[in-house]
């Protein structure tokens, strides 16, 4: 992971995050029955809503020797708990999205981003956008994540409901 460092989100990162998140999530079977003609506009609004939640923290992995937007190699959008699960509050953080460019995978970047967001993938946490890659990591027991998309449905985290 030489040359890569984690930094806080900058407004100039927003377009890259919106685009890569929407493109990555489009491969998921969890996008719902949204026609492709509506997909990008719909999910752009959803992602922008998540990014503006007051407790959300965004960490970006960059190569400082490259120019924008190519310097971004990954990012994490996370939020500390607690969150409502059924009738109780659960003290777990939520990872809304974790992205690492394919050329940078398997080099510790995802772990570094999770650490920056104070999420230990070996400890229980929630995740709200399930991609094929996230499914594989949970199934292989590399992550102790629990899928809980309702965290995003409710603006006030105390109102989060279980299906």
C-alpha positions in Angstrom: 0.0 0.0 0.0 3.0 2.3 -0.5 2.3 5.8 -1.5 -1.4 5.7 -0.4 -2.6 7.7 2.5 -6.0 8.2 4.1 -7.5 11.7 4.4 -10.8 13.3 5.3 -13.4 13.9 2.6 -13.1 17.0 0.5 -16.0 18.6 -1.5 -14.0 17.8 -4.7 -14.4 14.1 -3.9 -18.2 14.1 -4.2 -18.6 13.5 -7.9 -16.2 10.5 -7.8 -18.0 9.1 -4.8 -21.5 9.5 -6.3 -20.4 8.0 -9.6 -18.4 5.0 -8.3 -20.9 4.2 -5.6 -23.8 4.2 -8.0 -21.9 2.2 -10.7 -20.7 -0.4 -8.1 -24.1 -0.8 -6.4 -25.9 -1.2 -9.8 -24.5 -4.8 -9.9 -26.3 -5.7 -6.7 -29.5 -7.7 -6.6 -30.6 -5.4 -3.8 -31.2 -2.3 -5.9 -34.9 -3.1 -6.1 -37.2 -3.0 -9.1 -35.9 0.4 -10.4 -35.9 0.7 -14.2 -32.4 1.5 -15.5 -33.7 4.8 -16.9 -34.4 5.9 -13.3 -31.6 4.1 -11.5 -28.8 6.7 -11.6 -31.0 9.7 -10.7 -32.7 7.7 -7.9 -29.5 6.4 -6.3 -27.7 9.7 -6.8 -30.4 11.2 -4.5 -30.2 8.3 -2.0 -26.4 8.6 -1.9 -26.4 12.3 -1.5 -28.9 11.9 1.4 -26.5 9.4 3.1 -23.5 11.7 2.6 -25.3 14.6 4.4 -26.4 12.6 7.4 -24.9 14.6 10.4 -23.0 11.7 11.9 -21.6 10.3 8.7 -17.8 10.3 8.3 -16.0 9.8 5.0 -12.4 8.8 4.7 -10.7 8.7 1.3 -7.6 6.8 0.3 -5.4 8.7 -2.1 -2.1 8.6 -3.9 -0.8 12.2 -3.4 1.4 11.8 -6.5 -1.5 11.6 -8.9 -3.9 14.3 -10.1 -7.7 14.5 -9.5 -9.7 12.4 -9.8 -7.2 9.6 -10.4 -5.6 10.1 -7.0 -8.6 8.5 -5.3 -8.1 4.7 -4.8 -10.9 4.1 -2.3 -13.2 5.5 0.3 -15.5 4.5 3.2 -18.7 6.1 4.2 -19.5 5.1 7.8 -21.6 6.2 10.8 -21.2 5.4 14.5 -24.0 3.7 16.3 -26.2 3.1 18.0 -28.9 2.1 15.6 -32.4 0.8 16.2 -32.8 -2.9 15.4 -36.3 -4.1 16.1 -37.2 -2.7 19.6 -33.8 -2.0 20.9 -30.8 0.2 20.2 -27.7 -1.7 19.1 -24.2 -0.2 19.6 -22.7 -1.1 16.3 -21.3 1.2 13.7 -22.6 1.2 10.1 -20.6 1.1 6.9 -22.8 2.6 4.3 -20.3 2.0 1.5 -16.7 0.9 1.1 -15.1 1.2 -2.3 -11.6 0.2 -3.4 -10.5 0.4 -7.1 -10.0 -3.1 -8.5 -6.3 -2.4 -9.1 -5.8 -1.7 -5.4 -7.7 -4.6 -3.9 -6.0 -7.3 -1.7 -3.4 -4.8 -0.6 -4.9 -3.8 2.8 -6.6 -0.7 1.6 -10.1 -1.7 2.7 -8.8 -2.6 6.2 -7.0 0.7 6.4 -10.1 2.6 5.5 -12.2 0.7 8.0 -9.6 1.4 10.7 -9.8 5.1 9.8 -13.5 5.0 10.3 -13.1 3.1 13.6 -14.8 0.0 12.3 -13.1 -3.4 13.0 -14.3 -5.8 10.3 -13.7 -8.7 12.7 -16.2 -7.3 15.2 -20.0 -6.9 14.6 -21.1 -3.9 12.5 -24.0 -3.1 10.2 -23.7 -2.4 6.5 -26.5 -0.8 4.4 -25.6 -1.3 0.7 -24.9 -4.9 -0.2 -22.9 -5.5 -3.3 -21.7 -8.9 -4.6 -18.3 -8.2 -3.1 -19.8 -7.4 0.3 -21.8 -10.7 0.1 -18.6 -12.6 -0.6 -16.7 -11.1 2.3 -19.4 -11.8 4.8 -20.0 -15.3 3.5 -16.3 -16.1 3.7 -16.4 -14.8 7.3 -13.7 -12.1 6.6 -16.2 -9.5 7.9 -18.6 -9.7 10.8 -21.1 -7.4 9.0 -24.8 -7.6 9.3 -26.9 -6.3 6.4 -29.4 -3.7 7.8 -30.5 -1.3 5.0 -33.3 0.2 7.1 -30.7 2.4 8.7 -30.8 4.5 5.5 -34.6 4.5 5.2 -35.1 6.5 8.4 -33.4 9.9 8.8 -33.4 9.8 12.5 -31.3 6.8 13.6 -33.6 6.2 16.6 -36.5 5.5 14.2 -34.7 2.7 12.3 -37.0 -0.3 11.9 -36.4 -4.0 11.4 -38.1 -5.7 8.5 
